[in-house]
């Protein structure tokens, strides 16, 4: 012990794994989550496109189970996956016909480009959460049980702040049909015309939805996991315990934050469509004005539109992600234990 007192210790999690191992665990969880959840959103978008085809400049939100992405419909893109013809009679029929006519790979249409940002964002978020929770538990003393609440909120602020400008640039490049070689010009043009702050447009509504969601999710997850472990007389949580805890806490958080999700989606689409028409996104509505408009048009119930689809999408995504992440961490802990032995 005394031989190491002069050295800086390697930063490790309280459970004995390094931040790099946490990153690997969250990366594998992110990839598996996107593989399981993306087909649900692809089918939903295909059904939307069948009901009302997307014209040029129209935007829609694509979710890969990790984060939402704005997709811009461009001219001359008749071969785009969301424009493929199909006569579907509901979700199950769409699944069967897409696989039969277009192949099973079509259920993951549009996924690869979104993973470039979704996977790093998830890795930053989960690794920061675990590191912050471990540090806060030591510092909060008798209030250590509230550490997941604060750690979840802070970790989400960090990941959203890093990813927001990248997502905005990606949407701008898509609407202008720019290549990655023109990336620096796209950024310089945005900064020159609208200033540096324009790169974080949409950051506010995203935080309004994601920070309360993360705080509630992690607090309820840790509580639920501890309760289920105690109820089942186990020291370490099983895959089933983490899966159930993730699904339940994700469902609760998604229901509570639904009004912010409705507003965020509306603003996300609005900013994307302004960019597609080469108009300044400064013209986009504020969060409050969007909320007021929704209530004026549809009543308070308008803020809770899409209640069931959101829960159906969020609950399995949270359950798969957290159970894969915890499984990955348990694998590394076991590996560390064996190598030490």
C-alpha positions as CSV (number, residue, x, y, z in Angstrom):
1,X,0.0,0.0,0.0
2,X,2.7,2.5,1.0
3,X,4.7,1.7,-2.2
4,X,1.9,3.3,-4.3
5,X,1.2,6.3,-2.1
6,X,3.4,8.6,-4.3
7,X,1.8,7.5,-7.6
8,X,-1.3,8.7,-9.2
9,X,-3.8,5.8,-9.2
10,X,-5.4,4.6,-12.5
11,X,-9.0,5.9,-12.5
12,X,-11.3,3.0,-11.9
13,X,-14.9,2.5,-11.3
14,X,-16.1,1.6,-7.8
15,X,-16.9,-1.9,-9.2
16,X,-13.2,-2.3,-10.3
17,X,-13.3,-1.7,-14.0
18,X,-11.6,1.1,-15.9
19,X,-13.3,3.9,-17.9
20,X,-12.0,2.3,-21.1
21,X,-13.8,-0.9,-20.2
22,X,-16.9,1.1,-19.5
23,X,-16.6,2.6,-23.0
24,X,-16.3,-0.8,-24.6
25,X,-19.3,-2.1,-22.6
26,X,-21.4,0.9,-23.6
27,X,-20.3,0.7,-27.3
28,X,-21.4,-2.9,-27.6
29,X,-24.7,-2.1,-25.8
30,X,-25.3,0.8,-28.2
31,X,-24.7,-1.3,-31.3
32,X,-27.0,-4.1,-30.1
33,X,-29.7,-1.6,-29.1
34,X,-29.7,0.0,-32.6
35,X,-29.9,-3.4,-34.2
36,X,-33.0,-4.4,-32.2
37,X,-34.8,-1.1,-32.2
38,X,-34.1,0.5,-35.6
39,X,-36.5,-1.9,-37.5
40,X,-39.4,-0.5,-35.5
41,X,-38.7,3.0,-36.6
42,X,-38.0,2.0,-40.2
43,X,-41.4,0.4,-40.4
44,X,-43.1,3.4,-38.7
45,X,-41.5,5.8,-41.3
46,X,-42.5,3.5,-44.2
47,X,-46.1,3.5,-43.0
48,X,-46.0,7.4,-42.6
49,X,-44.6,7.7,-46.2
50,X,-47.3,5.5,-47.5
51,X,-50.0,7.6,-45.8
52,X,-48.5,11.0,-47.0
53,X,-45.4,10.8,-49.2
54,X,-42.5,13.1,-48.2
55,X,-42.0,16.0,-50.6
56,X,-38.7,17.7,-51.3
57,X,-37.6,19.7,-48.3
58,X,-39.8,17.8,-45.9
59,X,-38.1,16.4,-42.8
60,X,-38.8,13.4,-40.6
61,X,-37.2,12.2,-37.4
62,X,-35.4,8.9,-37.5
63,X,-34.6,7.0,-34.3
64,X,-32.1,4.2,-34.0
65,X,-32.9,3.5,-30.3
66,X,-30.0,5.7,-29.2
67,X,-30.9,9.2,-30.3
68,X,-33.1,11.1,-32.8
69,X,-31.8,12.2,-36.2
70,X,-33.4,14.7,-38.6
71,X,-33.6,13.3,-42.1
72,X,-34.2,15.8,-45.0
73,X,-36.0,14.6,-48.2
74,X,-34.0,15.9,-51.2
75,X,-34.9,16.2,-54.9
76,X,-33.9,13.5,-57.3
77,X,-33.7,11.0,-54.5
78,X,-36.4,8.7,-55.7
79,X,-34.4,5.6,-54.8
80,X,-34.3,6.6,-51.1
81,X,-35.3,3.8,-48.8
82,X,-38.3,5.7,-47.4
83,X,-39.7,6.2,-50.9
84,X,-39.8,2.5,-51.8
85,X,-43.3,1.5,-52.9
86,X,-45.3,-0.7,-50.6
87,X,-49.0,-1.3,-49.7
88,X,-49.0,-2.2,-46.1
89,X,-51.9,-3.0,-43.9
90,X,-50.4,-2.2,-40.5
91,X,-47.1,-2.8,-38.7
92,X,-46.9,-6.6,-38.8
93,X,-47.9,-6.7,-42.5
94,X,-45.2,-4.0,-43.3
95,X,-42.5,-6.1,-41.5
96,X,-43.4,-9.2,-43.5
97,X,-43.7,-7.5,-46.9
98,X,-40.5,-5.4,-46.5
99,X,-38.5,-8.6,-45.6
100,X,-40.1,-10.6,-48.4
101,X,-39.7,-8.0,-51.2
102,X,-36.6,-6.1,-50.2
103,X,-34.7,-8.4,-48.0
104,X,-34.1,-8.4,-44.2
105,X,-31.3,-5.8,-44.5
106,X,-34.0,-3.2,-45.5
107,X,-35.2,-3.2,-41.8
108,X,-31.9,-1.3,-41.0
109,X,-32.2,1.2,-43.9
110,X,-30.5,4.5,-43.1
111,X,-28.8,3.1,-39.9
112,X,-25.0,3.3,-40.7
113,X,-24.8,7.1,-41.1
114,X,-26.6,7.8,-37.8
115,X,-24.3,5.5,-35.8
116,X,-21.4,7.8,-36.5
117,X,-22.8,10.2,-33.9
118,X,-25.2,8.0,-31.9
119,X,-22.5,5.5,-30.7
120,X,-20.0,8.1,-29.5
121,X,-22.8,10.1,-27.8
122,X,-23.9,6.9,-26.0
123,X,-20.4,6.0,-25.0
124,X,-19.7,9.6,-23.6
125,X,-23.1,9.5,-21.7
126,X,-22.8,6.1,-20.0
127,X,-19.1,6.4,-19.2
128,X,-19.6,9.9,-17.7
129,X,-22.6,8.7,-15.7
130,X,-20.7,5.9,-14.1
131,X,-17.6,8.1,-13.3
132,X,-19.8,10.9,-11.9
133,X,-22.0,8.6,-9.9
134,X,-18.9,7.0,-8.3
135,X,-17.3,10.4,-7.5
136,X,-20.6,11.9,-6.2
137,X,-21.4,9.0,-3.9
138,X,-18.1,9.7,-2.1
139,X,-18.8,13.4,-1.8
140,X,-22.5,13.4,-1.0
141,X,-22.2,11.4,2.2
142,X,-25.6,10.8,3.7
143,X,-27.3,11.9,0.4
144,X,-25.4,9.3,-1.6
145,X,-28.7,7.7,-2.7
146,X,-29.4,10.8,-4.8
147,X,-26.1,10.6,-6.7
148,X,-27.6,8.8,-9.7
149,X,-30.1,11.6,-10.1
150,X,-27.4,14.3,-10.3
151,X,-24.9,12.1,-12.3
152,X,-27.6,11.2,-14.9
153,X,-28.5,14.9,-15.4
154,X,-24.9,16.1,-15.7
155,X,-23.8,13.2,-18.0
156,X,-26.7,14.1,-20.3
157,X,-25.8,17.8,-20.4
158,X,-22.3,16.8,-21.4
159,X,-23.2,14.4,-24.2
160,X,-25.9,16.7,-25.6
161,X,-23.5,19.7,-25.6
162,X,-20.9,17.7,-27.6
163,X,-23.3,16.1,-30.1
164,X,-25.8,19.0,-30.8
165,X,-23.5,20.9,-33.2
166,X,-22.5,17.7,-35.0
167,X,-26.1,16.7,-35.5
168,X,-27.0,20.2,-36.8
169,X,-24.0,20.1,-39.2
170,X,-25.1,16.6,-40.4
171,X,-28.6,17.9,-41.2
172,X,-27.2,20.9,-43.0
173,X,-24.9,18.8,-45.1
174,X,-27.7,16.4,-45.9
175,X,-30.0,19.3,-47.0
176,X,-27.3,20.8,-49.2
177,X,-26.1,17.4,-50.4
178,X,-22.6,18.2,-49.4
179,X,-19.8,15.6,-49.1
180,X,-17.6,15.2,-46.1
181,X,-14.8,16.9,-48.0
182,X,-16.9,20.0,-47.9
183,X,-17.4,19.7,-44.1
184,X,-15.1,22.6,-43.1
185,X,-16.9,24.9,-45.6
186,X,-20.3,24.0,-44.3
187,X,-19.1,24.8,-40.7
188,X,-17.5,28.1,-41.8
189,X,-20.6,29.1,-43.7
190,X,-22.9,28.4,-40.7
191,X,-20.6,30.4,-38.3
192,X,-20.1,33.3,-40.8
193,X,-23.9,33.7,-41.5
194,X,-25.4,33.0,-38.1
195,X,-22.5,33.0,-35.5
196,X,-21.1,30.2,-33.3
197,X,-24.2,30.0,-31.2
198,X,-26.2,28.8,-34.2
199,X,-24.3,25.4,-34.0
200,X,-26.2,24.8,-30.7
201,X,-29.6,25.7,-32.0
202,X,-32.1,23.2,-30.6
203,X,-29.8,22.5,-27.6
204,X,-32.4,24.0,-25.2
205,X,-35.4,21.9,-26.1
206,X,-33.2,18.8,-26.2
207,X,-32.0,19.5,-22.7
208,X,-35.5,20.1,-21.5
209,X,-36.5,16.6,-22.6
210,X,-33.2,14.7,-22.0
211,X,-32.0,16.0,-18.7
212,X,-35.2,15.3,-16.7
213,X,-35.5,12.0,-18.5
214,X,-31.9,11.0,-17.6
215,X,-32.2,12.1,-14.0
216,X,-35.4,10.2,-13.4
217,X,-34.3,7.2,-15.5
218,X,-31.0,6.6,-13.5
219,X,-32.6,7.3,-10.1
220,X,-35.4,4.8,-10.7
221,X,-33.2,2.3,-12.4
222,X,-30.7,2.2,-9.5
223,X,-33.6,2.0,-6.9
224,X,-35.4,-0.7,-8.9
225,X,-32.3,-2.7,-9.4
226,X,-31.4,-2.6,-5.7
227,X,-35.0,-3.6,-4.7
228,X,-35.1,-6.5,-7.2
229,X,-31.7,-7.7,-6.0
230,X,-32.9,-7.6,-2.3
231,X,-36.3,-9.3,-3.3
232,X,-34.5,-12.1,-5.1
233,X,-31.7,-12.5,-2.5
234,X,-28.9,-11.9,-4.9
235,X,-25.8,-9.7,-4.5
236,X,-25.1,-9.0,-8.2
237,X,-28.0,-8.1,-10.5
238,X,-28.9,-10.7,-13.1
239,X,-29.6,-9.9,-16.8
240,X,-33.3,-10.2,-16.1
241,X,-33.1,-7.7,-13.2
242,X,-31.3,-5.1,-15.2
243,X,-33.6,-5.6,-18.2
244,X,-36.8,-5.2,-16.1
245,X,-35.3,-2.2,-14.2
246,X,-34.3,-0.5,-17.4
247,X,-37.7,-1.1,-19.1
248,X,-39.7,0.2,-16.1
249,X,-37.6,3.2,-15.4
250,X,-37.4,4.1,-19.1
251,X,-41.2,3.9,-19.4
252,X,-41.8,6.2,-16.4
253,X,-39.3,8.7,-17.6
254,X,-40.7,8.7,-21.2
255,X,-44.2,9.3,-19.9
256,X,-43.3,12.2,-17.6
257,X,-41.1,13.9,-20.3
258,X,-43.5,13.3,-23.2
259,X,-44.6,17.0,-23.6
260,X,-41.0,18.0,-24.0
261,X,-40.5,15.2,-26.6
262,X,-43.4,16.5,-28.6
263,X,-42.0,20.0,-28.6
264,X,-38.5,18.9,-29.3
265,X,-39.5,16.8,-32.3
266,X,-41.6,19.7,-33.7
267,X,-38.7,22.1,-33.4
268,X,-36.2,19.6,-34.7
269,X,-38.3,19.1,-37.9
270,X,-38.9,22.9,-38.2
271,X,-35.1,23.7,-38.1
272,X,-34.3,20.9,-40.6
273,X,-36.9,22.2,-43.0
274,X,-35.6,25.8,-42.7
275,X,-32.1,24.5,-43.5
276,X,-33.4,22.5,-46.5
277,X,-34.9,25.8,-47.9
278,X,-31.6,27.6,-47.2
279,X,-33.3,29.9,-44.7
280,X,-31.8,31.0,-41.5
281,X,-32.8,28.7,-38.6
282,X,-33.0,31.9,-36.5
283,X,-36.6,32.0,-37.9
284,X,-37.5,28.9,-36.0
285,X,-39.9,29.2,-33.1
286,X,-38.9,29.2,-29.5
287,X,-39.7,26.2,-27.2
288,X,-42.4,28.2,-25.4
289,X,-44.1,29.4,-28.6
290,X,-44.1,25.9,-30.0
291,X,-45.7,24.6,-26.8
292,X,-48.3,27.4,-26.8
293,X,-49.1,26.7,-30.4
294,X,-49.7,23.0,-29.8
295,X,-52.0,23.7,-26.8
296,X,-53.9,26.3,-28.9
297,X,-54.4,23.9,-31.8
298,X,-55.0,20.6,-30.0
299,X,-55.5,21.5,-26.3
300,X,-53.3,20.2,-23.5
301,X,-53.8,16.6,-24.9
302,X,-51.7,17.7,-27.9
303,X,-48.6,17.7,-25.7
304,X,-49.2,14.0,-25.0
305,X,-49.7,12.8,-28.6
306,X,-47.8,9.6,-29.4
307,X,-47.9,8.4,-25.8
308,X,-48.1,4.6,-26.6
309,X,-45.6,4.6,-29.6
310,X,-43.0,6.5,-27.4
311,X,-43.3,4.0,-24.5
312,X,-43.2,1.0,-27.0
313,X,-40.0,2.5,-28.5
314,X,-38.2,3.8,-25.3
315,X,-38.9,0.9,-22.9
316,X,-37.2,-1.9,-25.0
317,X,-34.4,0.5,-26.0
318,X,-33.6,1.3,-22.4
319,X,-33.9,-2.3,-21.3
320,X,-31.6,-3.7,-24.1
321,X,-29.0,-0.9,-23.6
322,X,-28.7,-1.1,-19.9
323,X,-28.8,-4.9,-19.6
324,X,-26.1,-5.2,-22.4
325,X,-24.0,-2.4,-20.6
326,X,-24.3,-4.1,-17.2
327,X,-23.5,-7.5,-18.8
328,X,-20.4,-6.0,-20.4
329,X,-19.2,-4.5,-17.1
330,X,-19.8,-7.8,-15.3
331,X,-17.7,-9.6,-18.0
332,X,-14.8,-7.2,-17.5
333,X,-15.1,-7.5,-13.7
334,X,-14.9,-11.3,-14.0
335,X,-12.0,-11.1,-16.4
336,X,-10.2,-8.7,-14.0
337,X,-10.8,-11.1,-11.1
338,X,-9.5,-14.1,-13.0
339,X,-6.3,-12.2,-14.2
340,X,-5.7,-11.0,-10.6
341,X,-6.2,-14.6,-9.3
